[in-house]
Amino acid sequence: MSDTDAFTIARIIAPQVEQAEASSPATHRARLSRLLDGALGFLDVNLIPNAPETYHQPWTTLYAIHARRLRAQIRRIEHGLRCFILFLATELLKSGAFRAQASSQPTPATRALPERRPYDPLVLTEADKPAARSSFTPLPVPSGPARGRSASRHAWQPLDWAEIDAGTLIKRLQALPGAFARAEAHAERLAQRLYRSEFCLSSDEAEGPLIRCLDGPFAAHQARRPFPPFFMKLENWYPPPDLLDNIPDEDRIALTELHLAGCWALSGCAEF
């Protein structure tokens, strides 16, 4: 083989090797670790120390502008972690040994659909639906010039630098390293559920007509399979725009690559 032929073959093989390395689990793990380390470092730098009388207690105070940025970082990490777990689950599904193990396990028993109490117009038997509770810490709105009649009295309100309690956000961030460490276990459980076809893999499948069985063991308790909201975000090859607001270039590249890995993984689940 001449030097020219070897150089041509190297030019063909090199992009394939680089693409394989860029989509390897170790590379995605490093990208997710970068996002997580950045959020933890941002929290350490911007935490406001407690007063001397409560200095020994956990520090949970942040400025509002920093709390909003921290919440955006947490949402990016959670999205990237879900993409990484789905990517690992698809890698497991490619293994014939894992598919043989999953097929040998007994199918979980199908639960009967809950019966709805009859509605009586004279006697109200339906319980009122409880109000939805949000687990997010309410943050002040961004500061800016006031408008309307009150503009002359309150021309500017510096809400960005208001000190707020970010304990909920901090607990939410502190739970992510543990979930990241257990990513393989989460991926194994998700792969088993994907192999049993417990989820709809597209919005068209979720919104399509439900074909019911007239006989068989699942005729009485057949229901539509759930379509996780996270899968809906992966139907677009570009990450959600709200996750890319005011994001550094390195974090944007890492999040985009993780999102693409999740998109490829979801599209590949249909083959199994």
N, C-alpha and C positions, 0 to 999 in steps of 0.2 A: 504494500500500500504506500502510495506516495504521500509526501507531506501535504500536498494540496487536498487530497482526499481526506486525510485525517483532520485537517483544519475545517473542511466542510462538514464532516460528521460532528465535530465538536460544536460547531455553531448551531447544528440542529438539536443536539442533545442538551446543551447548556440551558436554553429556556425551559425545557421540560423539567430538568433537575431543580432549577430555581422555583418553578411553580409548585413542584412537589414539596419543597422545603417551606415555601410560604404558606401552604395549606396543611402543614403537619400539626398534630395536636400540641407539640412542644412550642411551636411558634404562636399558636392561638393562646396557649396558656401564658406565654410571656406578654402578649398584648393585653390580656385581661389583668395580669399582675401589674402592668404599668398603670392602667386606669385606677386600680385599687390603691396602689402606693401613692399615686398623685392625690387622691381624695383624702387618704389618711394624713399625708403631709400637709395638705391645705388646712385640715382641721387642727393639727398641732400648732400651726403658725398663727391661726386667727382666733383661737380660743381666748376668751377674756377671763383673766384670773378672778377667783372669788374674793369677796371681802375678807379682811383678816379674821373675823369671827367665824367664817365658814370656809376658810382656806383649805381645810382638810377634807371637805366634801367634794364629790365629783364636780368638775367644771362643765357646765352646760350652757353657758351664755355666749352668744354670738351677736354681731351686728346683723341687721336684717339683710343687708346687701351680701354679706358673706354666707348667711343661711340660705339665701336663694341660690347662690352659686353651688353650695354644698349639696343642696337637693338635686340640682341638675346633674352633678357628678354622680350622685347615688343612682339616679335613674339610668344614666349611661352604663354604669357597672351592672346593674340588674339586667338591662337589656343584653349586654354582652355576655353575661353569665348564662342567661337562658339560651342564647345562640350557641355558646360553647357546649352546654349540656346536650342540646339537640344534635350538634355535630358529633359528639362522642357516642350518642345513642345510635346514630346512623352508621358510624364505624363499627359498632358492635353488631348491627344487623347484617353487615357484609360478611361476618364470620359464619361459616357453616356450622361450627360447633355450638355457637350461641343460639342459632336458630333451632338446632336439634334439641338443645336443652330447653328452650322456651316452648317448643311444641310438645315436649314430654311432660311439662308441668300441667297440673289440672287447671281447667278453666274456672275462674271465680264464679260463684253462684250468682245468678241474676236476681237482683232484688225486685220485688213487686213495686209498681208505681204507687205512690201515696194517694189514698182516696181523699177527695175533696169533700168537705162537709157541705150538705145541701144548704142552699140559700133560702131563707124564709123572710119574706118582706115584712111580716108582722113581728117576728122575733129575730133580731140581728144575731146570727150565729157565727158570722165570719169575723175573725179578729182583725183589727186594723193592722195594716202593715207597719212595722216599726220604721221610724225615720232612719235613713242611711247615716251611718256614723263614719266620719273620715278619720283615718289614722295619721293624716298629715298635720304638721304644725302650721297653724294659720300665720302667714307672714304679711307684714305691711305691704301695701302697694308701692310701686316705685315713686319716688318723689318727682315733683314737677310743678310747673306754675298752675295755680288754680284758675278755674274758669267760671263764668257766670257772675251772679250778684255778689258772691262772697270773695271775689278775686281781690277786691280792694282791702278787705280785712285780713285775709289769709293768702298773701301773695306766694308764699313758699313754705312748704312743710318738709323738713329734712327727715323723712321717715327711713331713708336708707341707712342711717346711722343710729337707729333706735336699737337698744339692747333688748334682745328677746331670749326666751328660754328655748333652746334647740335640743332638749333632751331626747325627744322622739326621733329626730334626725340622727343624733349620735348613736342611739341604740340600733337604729336601722343600718347605719354604716358598720357598726361593730359586729353585726350578725353576718356580714358578707364574707369575711375571711373564713369563717367556719363553713359556710355554704360552698365557698370555692374549694376548700380542702376536701369536701365530700362530693365533688362534682362527679366522680366516677360512679359512686353509689346511686346518685340521682339519675345518671345516664343509664345505668343498668335497669332501674325500675321503669324509666320512660321507654327504653327499647322494648321491654316486655309488653308494655301497653300498646306500643305502636305495632308490634308483631301480631297482637290480637285484634288489631283494627278497632281500637276503642275510640278513636278520634276521627273527625272529618279532617281532611287534609287541604281543603280549599273552600272558599266561600260559596262557589257554585254547588259543591256537593252538600254543604250545610243548608243552603236555601232551596235545593231541589226537592221534588216530591219524595215522600217517604213510602217505600214499597214494603208493605206488611206481609208477613207470612200467615197463611191460613191454617197451617198445621205445623206440627213439630214442637220441640221444647220451648222455643222462643215466641210462639204465637200469642201467648197471653200477656207477656211482659215486654213486648218489643217497643223501643222508644228511639227517638232520633239521637244519633251520637253527637256528643258535644264538639263544638269548634272553638278551641281556646282563642281568646283575643290576641294572644301573642302570635299565633299562626297568621292572623290577619295582617299583622305588621310585616311579616315576611313575604307577603304576596307582592310587595314592591321591592325592587332590587336596591333601592336607595333607602338609607335609614330614615326614620321619622324626622321631619324638619325641626321639631321642637327639641330634639336631642342634640342638634348640631349648632344651636345658638351659642355664640361666644365661646367656642371650643378651640383650644390650641390645635395647630396643624398636626402634631404627632398623635394627639388623642383622636382627632378626626379620622386619621388614616387607620389607627388601630380599631376604632369602633366600626368603620366602614368594612374593614376586612372581616371582622367577627360577624357583622350583619350578612355579608355575602356568604360566609360559611354556613350560617343558619338557613339562608335561602336555598343554597344548593342541597343542604341536608333535607329540608322539607320537600323539595321537588324529587329527591331520590327515595323518599320513603314509599312512594307509590309503587316502586319496583318490588317491594317485599310484601 
